[in-house]
Each structure stands twice: as structure tokens, then as C-alpha cells.
């Protein structure tokens, strides 16, 4: 299992580099070829590295993220909504992961509440930017989605403040990167200013891959 761990890590790196290259040159067809493998390799890496001491919540989170990736390959608002619902399930699973790893006995509200408000403020700004170009029913789903992602980040922050260390810090940075990725994705899809640097999927996928992997790595370090 130790050897397989590095095999899947290597495959993840290779697949990620290829995917990011095609994202950078904006080749949607070739991006679609590698995208379904990203979360599969992260999940296989986790299963091999955990050595039986794994969390079902993280497995579900990675699996539903994979489903979201596959659904988002298709074009159109319907598939974007289906992918969003899969990722909502992923964020809820991440929340359960953090919840089971946190005691909630000594929450630093003076830190957590202001940062939670920052997440909410950013979410409102993103929704305001894209709102005019999104169907109203879908806009409600997007608001709920960003609420779930923000909540996932807050739970990761609570875990970090209750058990400060490299493991929880890595997991929290991963959560932040996931939030950045989702905000960028909404702007890429629905913000109409075409001259912005993030209009390609490169930064969306770079922050997404790093985010998912760092959450996984942080969990491994915490249980190691």
C-alpha cells in the first residue's frame, strides 16, 4: 500500500499538469479527458495512505466531488446545477468530517465570527456580480452553494483554532483554496467581462486541485 500511495500521487501530479496545461490554453475537449481522473487519484491516494484508518466522510466528500466534476463537463445551466448539487453534498460531507474531529469546547468566537462574516461578504459580492446573468431559480441554488462552502470553511477554521498544528492548518488552507476556486468558477461562467485574467479555467482548477488535495493531506496528517 505504501508503494501504491506514491504511484497514485505520481499519477495525480501527471494528470494535474496535463489538465492545467489544457486549461491554460483553453482547450475544453482535452480538459474533459483528464478531469474525471483528478479526484479518483486523490481518493485512491487517500485510501492507500490511510492504511485502514480512514474517514467515511472524507471518502464521500471526494466521491461526490468527483461526481460534480463529471457533471460539470457538460455545458448548460442544467448540468451546472446538477454539478452544484453534487458539490453541495461534498461540502456537507466535509463539514461532517470537521465536526467529528472537533470538540467545540473552546471556540474562539472573536476570530471565527469576523472571518465567517468575511466569507459571507465575499459570497454576496460574487452573487451580485453574476446575478444579472443567472436564472433566478438557479441563483437561489448558487447562494445556498456558497453558504455551504462558507460553512465548510468555518468548520475547518474551528478545527484549526481548537487544535492548532500543521495538519489542521493544511486542511484549512485547502478549504480556503476550494472557496476561491468556486468563486472564480462562478465568475468564469457568468461574469461578462471577458478581459479578466481568470476567464480561463486554469486558476479555477489550480485552486480546486490543491484545495481538495490539501484537505485530504491535512486529514491524513491529523490521523497519522
Secondary structure by P-SEA (a helix, b strand, c coil): caaaaaaaaaaaaaaaaaaaaaaaaccaaaaaaaccaaaaaaaaaaaaaacccccaaaaaaaaaaaaaaaaaccccaaaaaaaaaaaaaaaaaaaaaaaaaccccccccccaaaaaaaaaaaaaaaaaaccccccaaaaaaaaaaaaaaaaaaaaaaaaaaacccaaaaaaaaaaaaaaaaaaaaaaaccccccccccccaaaaaaaaaaaaaaaaaaaaaaac
